[in-house]
């Protein structure tokens, strides 16, 4: 009887030790789609900032020159080609004047 229990236990352990093909992982290469959307700002009093999207941080302060921000973004992307950089813009904040009632 003991031998029968030992045999059943051995078979149970052996079945648990087999590799399960459903748990194997394979590396998959994914091509990230980045849409090319450009909205060109128009008007006066604009400021620009170079931004690293992957790190979520600014590469420059707000500057008045778009070419300066673009240059910094290109420079950083050249050093770190795996990180996405972009230039964002805003209207320069003005002095807030309260409405007269």
C-alpha positions in Angstrom: 0.0 0.0 0.0 2.9 2.4 0.8 4.4 1.6 -2.5 1.2 2.5 -4.3 1.0 5.8 -2.4 4.6 6.6 -3.2 4.1 5.7 -6.9 1.0 8.0 -7.1 2.9 10.8 -5.4 5.9 10.3 -7.8 3.6 10.4 -10.8 1.8 13.6 -9.5 5.2 15.4 -9.0 6.4 14.3 -12.4 3.3 15.6 -14.1 3.8 19.0 -12.3 7.4 19.2 -13.4 6.6 19.1 -17.2 7.0 22.3 -19.1 3.7 24.0 -20.0 4.0 25.5 -23.5 1.3 28.1 -22.8 3.5 29.8 -20.2 6.5 30.4 -22.5 7.0 34.0 -23.6 8.4 35.1 -26.9 9.9 38.5 -27.7 7.8 40.4 -30.1 9.0 43.4 -32.1 6.5 46.2 -32.2 6.6 49.2 -34.5 5.4 52.2 -32.7 3.1 54.4 -34.8 3.7 58.1 -34.4 1.3 60.2 -36.4 2.8 63.2 -38.0 0.5 66.0 -36.8 1.6 69.5 -37.1 -0.2 72.6 -36.2 1.8 75.7 -37.2 1.2 78.5 -34.7 0.3 81.9 -36.1 0.3 85.2 -34.4 2.4 87.2 -32.2 3.8 86.7 -28.7 4.5 83.0 -29.0 7.0 81.0 -27.0 8.5 77.6 -27.7 9.9 74.8 -25.5 11.8 71.6 -26.4 10.2 68.6 -24.6 11.3 65.0 -24.2 8.0 63.1 -24.5 9.4 59.8 -23.3 10.9 61.3 -20.1 8.1 63.8 -19.6 10.5 66.7 -19.0 11.4 70.0 -20.6 14.8 70.3 -22.3 14.6 74.1 -22.4 12.7 76.9 -20.7 10.1 78.8 -22.7 12.1 80.7 -25.4 11.0 83.3 -28.0 12.8 81.5 -30.8 11.4 78.4 -32.4 14.7 77.6 -34.0 16.5 77.6 -30.6 14.0 75.1 -29.2 14.1 73.0 -32.3 17.9 73.0 -32.2 18.0 71.8 -28.6 15.4 69.0 -29.3 17.5 67.8 -32.3 20.7 67.9 -30.3 19.1 65.9 -27.5 17.6 63.4 -30.0 21.0 63.0 -31.6 22.5 62.0 -28.2 19.5 59.8 -27.3 18.0 58.4 -30.5 15.7 56.1 -28.6 13.8 59.0 -26.9 11.2 61.0 -28.6 11.6 64.8 -28.6 9.2 67.5 -29.8 8.7 71.3 -29.7 5.6 72.7 -28.1 4.3 76.3 -28.2 2.1 78.6 -26.2 1.0 82.2 -26.4 3.2 84.3 -24.2 1.4 85.0 -21.0 0.4 88.6 -20.6 -0.2 90.7 -17.6 -3.6 89.8 -16.1 -5.8 92.9 -15.8 -9.1 92.5 -13.9 -12.3 93.5 -15.6 -13.8 96.7 -14.4 -17.4 96.3 -13.3 
